[in-house]
Structure formats: C-alpha cells, structure tokens
C-alpha cells in the first residue's frame, strides 16, 4: 500500500512539473516574456492568487491562460488529495504497527529484556534468537529501531524510565540484560529493575572494575566486563590456541548450531522415573554426552559419574553435535 501511495505521489510531482514547465514555455513563446516574468506569470496563474499581469496578453496568451488555469486546478486538486491520503494512511499504519507490537509484548511472559541495542545488545539478541528465547529490546534511537523493527520487538524510550520498563513487560520477564554504554546508566537500570521485579535475574555490562561491585550491590546477579573477556580470549589464543578454537566451535552463531544444552531434570519426568544419570541413558538414545550436573543449590559438578543421584530442581549440561542436540529436544519435547 505504501508503494502505491508513493507511486501516486511521484505521478503528482511529475504532473505539477509538467504544468509549470508548460506555463513557462507557453508565456515565453506567446507573450515574448523573459524567463523570470514567464515563471512569475505561471505561478500566479496556477495558484489563482489574482496578482496583476506583467504586461498585456495577446488573444492566444489569454486562451492559453484559461487552459492553464483549468488544467492546474485539476492537477493540484489531485496532488493535494494524494499527499493528504498518504500522510493519513502512513500515520494510521504506524499506529496499527505500534498497537500490534504492544499486543505482542503484552502476550510475552518469562522473556528477556535487552536494554540498549549497541554491539553487546545486538550480539545478545543474536544468541537469544539462536536459542528461540523471546526477548524485547528497549532502545531510544529511532534510526536503530527503524532499521531492525521488522525482525525484533522494540520499546522506544529510555531504559532508565520505569514506565518504559513496565511497557517492556518487566513484571512478567525472568531476565534483563543491561548493555548501555555507560556504567552509571546501567546502574540506574539495575536499581529500577530490582525494584520492579524482585525475582528478576539481572545481567549487566560494566566498563570499569570499580563499577562491578556497585552493580552487584544495586541488585545485579551477574556483571560482565566485555573488555576483560575480550582480552582474556585473545591472550588464551596465544597460549592455548587449539583449545580456545575448539571452545569457540561449541558456541557458533546462528540457528541450528547449538552444541551445548542445559536441561532441567523435570523435563525428563514424562519419559519415566529416572533416579540417576545412568537411567537417563542419553548417550545411547540421542548421542549426547552429559558433561555437567547442577545441583538445586547451584553447585556444579564437572563430568559427573553415571551413578550420580538426580535431585528435584537440578539440571544437567549435555554436549553434542547440532543434529544430536535436535534429537534430544525432539525426543523429550524440550
């Protein structure tokens, strides 16, 4: 529909240009006026303002003026109607689009809120998409929103504003990622988020080491320092390049490239009563290998024994090729 309106607008502009050009050339030839006087006569004629003529007109010039007035009235009326319709339709479509996005956000629960869509926010969105996790991005830069709004849910506004966070569904969310470029801004986001949702898992970005403790005191569960992680990663590529390259292969970007999966023990309940890791028998059923066990109290066990007893609300971490992970998800309806 927008393309149709744009084509009509282009047609209206062309017709207006043709009328002006016809008037200028006509007065130039019929009345022997200068280019400026011909332009002046054309403008006062097509706009019907009634100013005085620059000089006496011949009979042919008067007939030409009549036809110019009649044609310009119809063309300008058409142009005004097209432009008005386009403006009203665009405003209506923007309103409908915003309403649709708002309804989609209101329908979300247990989703992730990303505050800021810079480099870190963009990367977080890519990873969440790969894991099919619903998320909403809070961003105040209109140009950024217009660039990505077709594929990402946005809430336009300042993440430090409580009303904006509420609009993003913070009361129903289970995670929030603060990726704003300034530590002070992230600190305010953490404070607001913790007040609005006591159970929320808050992950914040930090640039300075001194900000890390403040963010934790403000309510952040985890604080990530991208510069520190990047430096450590580059240094690790020097001292143990093959190991780091292998680890990178475990976290490839994009869809269907997941090599690691975190699964709650309750997810296996429908498949039978499993008391130990051996009872799950994931290696034979799916090809995946259990490389970690997370107890209900959060304690990690690396490479657990097959006889390890499973506890309610615990989790396991499995490793496998993408097709093995897909088989695991399909078999247990994860």
N, C-alpha and C positions, 0 to 999 in steps of 0.2 A: 504494500500500500504506500509506503514511504517513497519507493522508487516511482510509483505512478504520479504522486504529487510532485516529485522533483522534475519529472519529465514535463508536466504541465507548466511548472514554473519556468523551466528553460524555454518552452514554447512562448510563454507570455513575454519573457525578456526579449526574445527574438522579434516578436511582433511589435513590441514597443520600439525597438531599434529600427525596424523597417519603416515604421510611421515617421520617426524623427528624421531618418535619412531621406525618405521620400519628400518630406516637407522642406528640408533644407535645399535639396537639389531642385525641387519644383520652384521655390521662390527665387532661387539663384538664376534659373533659366527664364522664367516667365516675367519676373519683375526686375531682372538685372541687379539684384541686391548683392551687397558684399556677403562674405561667409558669416560674419558676425550678425549682420542685420537679418540674413536668412534664418539663422539659428534662433534669433530673438522672435521673429515672426512665427516660426514653427512652434516654439514653446508657448507663446501666449495664445496661439490658435488651438493646440491640442488640449491645453489646460482650461480653455474658455474663461480666462480671467478678465477679459474685456479691456485690456490696455489699448492705447492708441496705436495705430499702424505707423510704421516708419516712413511711409510715403504713400502716394496714391497708387491704387492697384488697377491693373488693366482688367478687362472683362474676363479674359482667360484666367487671370490670377484669382479673381473673385470666385469663379466656378471651381477652381482648384481648391480654394479655401473651404468652400462648402463641403466638398467631398472629403477633405482632410479632417474637418470637424466631425462629420458623421462617422467616418471610419475610426477616428481616435476615441470617440465616445464608447463605441462597442468594444474596442480592444482594451481600453483602460478599465472598463467595467469588468471584462473577463479577467484581466490581470489581477485586479483587486480581489475579486471573488476567489481566485485560485490561491493567492497568497494568504488570504484570511482563512480559507479552508485548511491549508497546510499547517498554519500556526495552531489553529484549534485542534486539528487532528493529532499533531505531534504532542501537544500538551496532554490530550486525552490518552494517547498511547503511553506517555511517560507515567501518568497517574496509574493506569492499569498495570504497567510493568512493576511499579513500586508496590502496588497492592498485592500483586502476585508473589513478589519476593517476600513481603511481610508475612503473607499467609504460609509460605514455605518455611520460613524461620519459626513461626509460631507452632508449626507442626513438629519441629525437632525436639528431641529430648536426649539426654546423655551425649550431647555433641561437644565439639571443641570450638572455642572462640580464639581466634588469632588476632591480636592487637597489633596493627601495622603490617603493611604488605611491601616491605623492602626486601633485601636479599634473604634475610633469615625467615621472614614471614612467607615469602614465595616458596622457599625450599620446604618449609613446614607443610605448606599446602600440597606440594607435590607428593610428599611422603604419605600424608593422610589420604590423598586420593588413591595411592597405590594400595593402601590397606582398606579402602572403601569405608573410611570413617567420615561421618557427616561433620561439617565444620562451617563456621561463619567467620568472615573477616571484617574487622572494624577498621575503616580507613577514611581519612578526611580529605585526601587528594582526589578531586573529581576526575582528573585525567586518568589516574590509575584505575579508578572504578570503571570508567567507560571502556577502558582497554580490555578488562578481564570479566566484565559483568555477565557475559553470555555463558560462562562456564563456572563461575564462582558466586556464591551468595555474599553480598556485601551489605553492611550497615554503614551509611555515611555519617561521619561525625568524629568527635574527639573521644578517644578511649578513656580519658580521664573523667568524662562526664558520666555520672551514674545512670542517667536516663538512656544514654546510648548503649551501655552495657545491658540494661534491662531489655532494651529493644532487641539486642542480640540473643536474648534468652538465657542470661547468666544464671537465673534461678533454676533453670532446668538442665544446664550444662554440667558436665562432670570434669572438664578440663579447660584451662585457659592458658594461652601462651602469649606472653608479653614480649614482643620483639621490637619495641620502639627504639630509636637510635640513642636516646638519652637515658641515662640511668635514673635520673630524677623522675622522668615521665613514667618509666616502668615501676618505680617505687609507688607512685600515686595509683597506678593501675592495680598493683598488688593489694594495697590498702583497701581500695574500693571493692575489689573482687572478694576479698576475705570478709568484708562486712556484709556484702550482698548474698554470699553463699558460703556458709561455714564449712561445708563438706567438700568444697571445690578443690581439685588438685591444680595447684598454680605453678607454672614453669616460667621463669623469667630470664631474659637475656641481661648480661652485665658487661660493661666495658672495663671497669676498674675493680681491682681486688678489694678495695675499701668498700665498694658498694655491695659486695656479696653478702656480708654479714647483715647489713641493713635490710636487704631484701628478704632475707630469711626471718629476721625479727618482725618484719612487716607482715609476714604470713606466707611467703613463698615456700613451696615444698622442695623445689629444686632450682638452682641458679646455674645457668650455663654461660661460660665465657668463650664465645666463638674464636677470639684471637688466640687464647691459650690452647684451645683444642686444635686449631689450625697449625700452630707452632709445634705442638707435640706430634701431630701427624706427620709433618714434614721431616722432623728430626727422626722419627721412627722409620721413615722410608730410607733414611741413610744407614741406620744401624741394623735394621732387620727388614729389608725391602720385600722379600718374598712373603713373609708372614703378614705384613700390612696389606700387600696386594691381595692376598687370599682373603683377609678380613673384608676388604672392600668388595670382593665378589659376593660376599654374603648379604650385602645391602645395596644391590644395584637399584637404580631408579627406574620408575615406570611400572606399568601393570604387568602382573603375572611373572614377576622376577623375585618374589619373596623366597628366601632360603631359610628364614627363621620364623617360628610361630610360637606365641605364648597362649597356652590353653588352660582354662580353669578345670579343675577335676570334675566339677559338677556337669561339664559339657559331655562327659562320658557316661553319665548316670543312666541314660536310656539304653545303652548298649550292654548293660549288665552290672553286677556288683563287683567292682574292682578294688581289691584291698591293697595291692602292691603294684609297682611298676611292671613287674613280670606279667601280671594279669592283663595289663593293657595290650601287651604283645604288638606294639605299634610297628616294630621293625618288620615283622612278617606280614602284617596287614597292609601297611602303607609304604614301607621302605624308609620311613623317617626314623631318626635316632634321637633318643632323649638325652640331652646334654646338660640339663639343669633342672633343679627342683626348688620351688619357692614355698617355704612353709607359711602357714597362716600368719605367723608373727613377722614375716618379711625376711626371714633368714634364708640365705642362698646356699644350695649345695651343688657344686660343680661335678659333673659326671657321676650322678648318684648310682648306687648299687641297685641291681634288679629287685632285690628283696625289700627295698625301702617301702615302708608302710605309707599309704596315701591318707591324708587328713582332709576333713572338710575345709573348704575355702582356700585350699592350697592350689598351686599352679605348676605346670611343667613347661619347659622350654624344649622345643624339638628342632632338629636340623634336618634339612633335606633339599633335594633339587626342587625347582618350581613345580614340576609335574607331581612329585611326591607330596608336596605341601597341598596341592589342589586335591589330590586323592584323599588326604587326611580330612580336609574341610568337607569334601563331599560325603565321605563315609560316616562322619559324625555330625553332619549338618551344622558345622561351625559357622 
